[in-house]
Amino acid sequence: MKPDEQTKKQPEKDEQAKPKNERFLILHNDDHHSFDYVIEALIHVCEHDPEQATQCTLITHYKGKCDVKKGSFNYLSPMKKALTARELTATID
């Protein structure tokens, strides 16, 4: 194998290590909902434990957004719909 061929194949291995269908459910900050409301939503919708939901809520508040779940689009889509049904702002990236 030539040196050029080795460098060409290296990025392919790195790309294969990360699944291409992996997405993130992102919760965005708003000024309308209480911490308790958002925490309860994350516990119910995303199946977070109370500590994880609290941490995600604080990160969202201070940083403007937080990835609260990862997985395929089909896995995350119902959770996004459930969060938006609770009038929270969520996206899948």
C-alpha positions in Angstrom: 0.0 0.0 0.0 1.3 3.4 -0.9 1.6 6.2 1.7 -1.1 8.2 -0.1 -3.5 5.3 0.2 -3.0 5.1 3.9 -3.8 8.7 4.5 -6.9 8.4 2.3 -8.2 5.5 4.3 -7.6 7.0 7.8 -10.4 9.6 7.7 -12.8 6.8 6.6 -12.1 4.9 9.8 -12.7 8.1 11.9 -16.0 8.7 10.1 -17.1 5.1 10.7 -16.5 5.5 14.4 -19.3 8.1 14.6 -22.7 6.9 13.5 -24.0 9.1 10.7 -27.6 8.9 12.0 -26.7 10.2 15.5 -28.5 13.4 16.3 -29.1 15.6 19.3 -32.3 16.8 20.9 -31.5 20.4 21.8 -33.5 22.3 24.4 -33.4 26.1 24.0 -33.8 28.7 26.7 -36.9 30.8 27.0 -38.1 33.4 29.6 -41.6 31.9 30.1 -41.3 28.6 32.0 -40.1 28.0 35.5 -37.2 25.7 36.4 -39.6 23.2 38.0 -41.8 23.1 34.8 -38.8 22.3 32.6 -37.3 19.8 35.0 -40.7 17.9 35.2 -40.9 17.9 31.4 -37.4 16.5 31.0 -38.2 13.8 33.6 -41.4 12.8 31.9 -40.5 13.2 28.2 -36.8 12.3 28.2 -36.8 9.9 31.1 -34.1 11.9 32.9 -33.6 11.4 36.6 -34.2 14.5 38.7 -30.5 15.4 39.0 -29.9 15.1 35.2 -33.0 17.1 34.5 -31.9 19.8 36.9 -28.4 20.0 35.4 -29.8 20.2 31.8 -32.2 23.0 32.9 -29.4 25.0 34.5 -27.1 24.5 31.4 -30.0 25.6 29.2 -30.6 28.7 31.3 -27.0 29.8 31.5 -25.7 28.7 28.0 -28.9 29.3 26.0 -29.3 25.6 25.0 -28.4 22.1 26.0 -28.4 18.7 24.2 -30.7 16.7 26.4 -30.8 13.4 24.5 -29.0 11.8 21.6 -30.0 9.1 19.1 -31.6 8.7 15.7 -34.0 11.2 14.3 -36.9 8.6 14.6 -36.0 8.1 18.3 -35.8 11.8 19.1 -38.7 13.1 17.0 -41.5 12.0 19.5 -39.6 13.6 22.3 -39.2 16.9 20.4 -43.0 16.9 19.7 -43.7 16.2 23.3 -41.5 19.1 24.5 -43.0 21.5 21.9 -46.5 20.4 23.0 -45.5 21.6 26.4 -44.6 25.0 24.7 -40.8 24.4 25.2 -38.5 25.2 22.3 -36.6 22.1 21.1 -34.8 21.2 17.9 -33.0 18.1 16.5 -29.5 18.8 15.2 
